[in-house]
Amino acid sequence: MAQTNLPISFWGDALLTVAYILNRVPSKSVSSTPYELWNGVKPNLGYFHPWGCAAYIHNTFYEYGKLGPRGKKCIFIRYSEHSKGFVFIGEKANGRVTEIESHDVVFLEKVFPKTGEVEKDFQFYEMENLDYGATSHSVEDLDETFNPPKNSGSDILSIPTLMEQDHEQSQPRRSIREPIPRRRFEIEGEAFMIAPQDDEEPKTFSHALSSPKASEWIKPMEEEMESMKINQVWDLVDLPSGRRSIGNKWVLKIKRKADGSIERYKARLVAKGYTQEEGIDYEDTFSPVVRITSVRLILAIVAHMDLELYQMDVRTAFLNGELNEEIYMDQPLGFETKGQERKVCKLKRSKNGLKQASRQWNIKFHQVILKDGFTMMEEDHCVYLKTF
C-alpha cells in the first residue's frame, strides 16, 4: 500500500490479495504450497501483477462509437474468487467508484494512479472551424487558436505536435475549392476530422425557398414528386368524417464527394409517422434484420471459393410496399394541386416515415423473391438461397 496511491480504505482488498498469493507460493515450513495440498496440482504464478497498478480492460461500449477508445482504465485491487479474472475499480460518469471483474485486460505494472485519476487520461476536446484540407496551418497559428488542457499524467500528443510533423513533410498548399468548416477531435493522441451537419442544409421548405440555392432545392423536390406520381403512391380524396390526416415534411440534404465538393442536392418527402394512431393507422411494425454472422459467413464463402460478390441498392424501396390500412396524409407543402387544396392524399403505398414502412417493404420483397425461385433460410429470415 505504500507503493500505491490508494487510500487506506482499500486495506481489506490488499489483505485478500496477500492471502491469495501466500496460498500459492512455497514457504519454509511446508515443502509444497497450500494450493497444491488442497487441489493436488501446482499453481500457475504467471498471472500475478502488482497490487494497485493501472490496467485497461476491454470496453465493448463507448459513447463516441467507433472513434472512441476500446479500453477502459481501471485500478487492480484483487484476484477474483469465482473465476480466472481480476477485480478492478473504475469510475462512472457521476464520479462514483465501482468494481469491475474482467479477464480481458492489459496491465500497466509501473503505473499507480489515484482513485480520482482513473478517467483523467482520456482527454477529449475539439477545435472548430479549422479546414486542414484547404491550408496547412503553421504551429504558431495553432498555438494562438487552440490550447489543449494540461495533464501531467497523460501521454496525449497535442495538435501542434501533430501538425509540426505534418509541416516538415509537406509545404503549405492552397485548396482549389471553398473551405468547409470542419471539427477536429483528438482521443488518446489520435486525431480525427469530421464534417459537421452542413449549415447550408435548410431545415424547412420555406427556408429552402428563401435560400440563395432555392433553384437547386426545387429541382430534387420536383423529382421526388414525379417519383410519387410514377409509383402512384396516393390518390387525392376528401377526408372522411371522423378521420384525421397525418402531416409530412421535406428532408433536405447535401450529398458531398470525398473531397468535400457538392455532388448533388437531395430532397425526400417524409410522413410524420409519430402522429399515427395504433389500431387505426397501423398494426404490426416489426420486420426482420439480417444477422451480422450471416454477412460474415457469406463473405467468408466468397473469399474461400473465389466467387464474385454483387451489391445493389433499391431506390425508393419503401414505395414498393402496399398498405393494408387506410392512411390519409396532407398534401406536400408547396405542391398542392390547384383547385383541390382542401383534399388529402389517401396513401396506396408505403411511405418514408410511416411506422409500418419497413415491414410492408419486407413483405413485398419476400413475396417477389419467392416467386423468382428463391428459398428463405429458417436460420436467418433475411437470407435467401437459389440453386441452379
N, C-alpha and C positions, 0 to 999 in steps of 0.2 A: 504493500500500500504506500510505502514511502517513495517508491519509484513512479507510481502512477499519480494522476491528478484527480482521482475520485474522492469524494467526501467519505467521512468515517461511517456514514450510514450504510455503506456497502461492505462493512466488515463481515457480515454474515455470508455474502457471496464469496468473499475471499476465503473464509473458513471452509466452505463447501468445496472450493477448488483445491485447497490444501489437502483435505481428506481424500478427494478423488485421486490426486497424484500419489499420495503416500500409499494408497491401496494397490498401486500399480508399479511401484519401484521397490527394489530389494532393500533390506536393512541388515544390520549386524546380527540381530538376534534370530532372524529367520532366514533360512537359505533360499527360500522361494518367496514370491510376492503373495500378499493376501488374495489378490485377484486370481492367481494361479491355483492357490489352495482351494478356493471357492468354486471356480469354474472348470478347472482341470486343463486349461490352456494358458500359454504365456500371453500377456497383454501386449498390444501394439502401442508403442510410445511415439509413433511418427506424427501424430496429430496434435501433440502438445504445443501450446502457444503461450506467450507471456500474458499474464492476467492484467486486464485493464488496457490492453493495446487497442488501437483502432482497427476497423475492418470494414470492408464493403460487401454487403450481402446483395444478391441478385434481386432486383426490383422489377416486377413484371408490369407495373403501372406507374406512370409519371405524368404529371399534369401537362407537360409540354409535348406529349406524344412521342413520335419517332425521333424528334430532335433532342429529347431530354436524355440525361444520363441513365444508364441501366443499373447503376449501383447506388445503394443507399448506405451512407456512412453511419456506423454504429460503434459501440464500445463493448468489447468482450468481457463478460463478468463471470461466467461459469460454464461447465460442461452439462449437457442435458442428461437427465436421469432416465428418460424414456426412449431416446433414440441416439444415433451416432452424430447428432448435430450439436450445435453450440447455442448458448443463450447470450443475447446482446441487449443493450439498452439503446433506444433511439428516441427521437423527439417527434411529436406530431406538430401540426401547424399551430396549435394553440399553446405550444411550449411544454406540454405535459410529457413526462418521461414514461415510456412504455417498454415492455420486454418483448423481444422478438427471438424466435427459435428458428434456426436455419442451418443447413449443411452446405448450401451453395454459396461459398464465401471466400473472399481473398483477404488475408491478414496483412496489416502493416505493423510488423513487430517492433519497429523502432519509434512508432508514433503513439503518444499517450495523451489524448485530448481530455479536456474537462467536459463535464456533462452538458454545460451550456454552449459548447463549441462543436457539437456533433454536426449541426447543419450549416455551420458558417463557411465551410469550404466550398459549398455550391453557390457560387455567385452568378446572378442572372440579371443583367442590365441591358439596356438598349440605347441606341443612338439613332435618332430620326433625321429624315430629310438630308441624308448624305448619299449621293449617287456615285458609287465607286466604279460603275460601268462607264460613266461619262468622262471623269477626270481622275487621275491618280493624285490623291491629296498627299501633301508632304507631312512629315512628322510634326513640324511646327504648327501647321493648320489644325491637325488633330488635337494637339495639346491644348490649343486655345478653345476648341469646341467641346471636348469631352474629357472628363476626368473620372476614371473608374474608381469605385470605392476601394479604400485601402484595407488590406487584410494581411497581417504579418504571417498568419498560418496558412495562407493559400498559395498554391503554385500556379495561379492563373496567369496566362500570358496576355498582357494588355494589348489593346487595339493598336497603340503607337508602335509596339514591338513587331506586331504582325505586318503593319504597313511599312515599317522600316526594312523588313526583309524583302517585301514586295518591291520597294523602291530601288533596292540595289540591283534587282534582276531586270527591271524594265524601266524605260524612260516614260515620263508623263505624256499622255496622249489625249487627244480630243475626240469625243464621240461625234458621229455624223447625225445622230438622232437627238431628239429633245430629251433631256434628263427626266427620269421618272423618280418621284420620291420613293425612297427605299427605307427599310428598317433593318438595322444590323443587330443581331443577337449574339451573345457570347456565353457559352456554357462550358465550364471546365477547360478554358483555353481554346475551344473550337468556335470559330466564328461562322455565322450563318447569315445570308442575305435573303430577305423575302420582300415581296412587293405587297403593300397593304391594299385594301379594297380601293379601287380607283376612285378618286374624287370626281371624275368626270361621269361616273355612272349615275343617272338620275334615279331618284327614289320614287317618283310618281310620274304619271302620264303628263300632268301639267308642267312639271319640272323639265321633262324631255322636250316639250314643245317650246318652252322659253329658253332652252339652252342654245348656244351657238351651233351645236351639231344637230339641230332639230331635224334637218333633212336626212341625216344619217340614221336617226332613230325611226323615222316614219317608214322608211323602206323595209326593215325587218318586221315591223308591225303589220304592214300590208301583206308581206309574205306569210306571216302567221295566220292572218285572216283568210288568205287564199287557201292555205292548208286546211283550215276549218271547213271551208266551202267544198273543197275536193273530196274530203273524207265524210262529208255530210254529218257533221258532229251534232248539229241541233236543228230544230225547226222553230220558227217564231210562232208563238201561240199566246192567247190571253191567259193570264194567271188564273187558275181555277179558284173558286171560292173556298176559303179555309186553308189554302196553301200559301206558303211564302217562298220567295226565291232567294238563293244564296248569292253572295257577291263574287267579284273577281277582281284581279289586279294585274297590271303589267309588270313583269320582272325583266329589267333591262340590264344587260351585262356586256362588257367589252372583252372579247377573246383576243389575247395577245400572242405573238410569236415568242420564240425563245429569247430573242434579243430585246424584247420589250416593246417592239413596234406593234401597232394595231393590226390584227388580221381581219376582223370583221365585227360588226355590231350585232348583238343577239337580242331578240325580244320573244318572250314567252307569256302567253295568257294563262294565268293560273287561277283556278277556282278557290274560293275561301272555304276550304273543307271544314275548318274549325266551327263554322256556323251550321253544319249539318246536324240533323236530329236522328239519333239512333232509333231504329224501328220504322222510320218514315223515309229518310233519305239514304239509309244504308243498313245492312245487316252484318254479315261477316266481313272482316277486313284483313285477315291473315293470309299470307302467301309464303310458300317455301323459299328458303335461301340456300344456295349451294354450300356444301361444307368445304372448308379450305383444304381438308385432307383429300377430297376428290380432285381438286385442282392440282394439287401436288402429285397425286398418283398419275393423272393424265400426262402431266409434263414429264414425269419420270419414264412413262411408257414411250412417249415421243422421243425422248433423248436416247433411250436404250435401243429402240428399233429404228432409229434414224428416219423418223417419219416427218411429214410436212404438217405444220400446225397453222390453221387459219383462224382468224378472229374477225368478227363482223359486228356492226352496230346497227340497231334498228332505229331509224329516225321516226320521231313521233310515235313511239311504241305504244304509249297508253291509249292513243286514239283507236287502236285495233280492238280494244276491249269493248264488249257490249254490255250495257247496263240492264239490270233486272228491275231496278226501282225507277219511279218517276221523279226525276230531279229537274227543278227549274232554276235557271241562273239568269242574272241580269245581263243585258246586252253589254258588250265591251265598251268601255268609256272611249269616246272619240270615233266609234264605228257603229253608232246606232243607225238602223235602217230608217231612211226618211219616210215620214208619214206613219211609221209603226213604232214610234219611240216608247209607247206605253206597253208594248208587248215584251214578253220574256222568252228566253231560249229554253226549250224543252230538250234536254240532252238525250241523244240516242246512243252516244258512245262515251266511253270513259274519258276523263279529262285530268290533266295535271292538277294536283291539289285535292282531288276527291279522296276520301278515306278508303274507298274500295278500288282505287285506280290500279294499284299493283296487283291486287287479287284478280280483277277482271282481265288484265293483260296476261297473267299467268294461265288462267283458264283458257283463253283464246289460243295462246301459244301451244298449250298441251293438246288441245283438240286438233289443231292443224298439223302438228308434228307427228301425232299418232297416225293420221291419215296418210302421211308420207312414208310410212313403213317403219318408223322408229318405235322402240320399246322403252318404257320408263323403268329404271332400275329401282327395286324396292329399297335398296340400301341408301339411296340418295335420290329423292324425287326430282332433283334438278339435273340429273344426268340421264341422257337418253342414248340408246345404242341401236345401231342399224348394221346388220350383217349382209354381205353381198355374196 
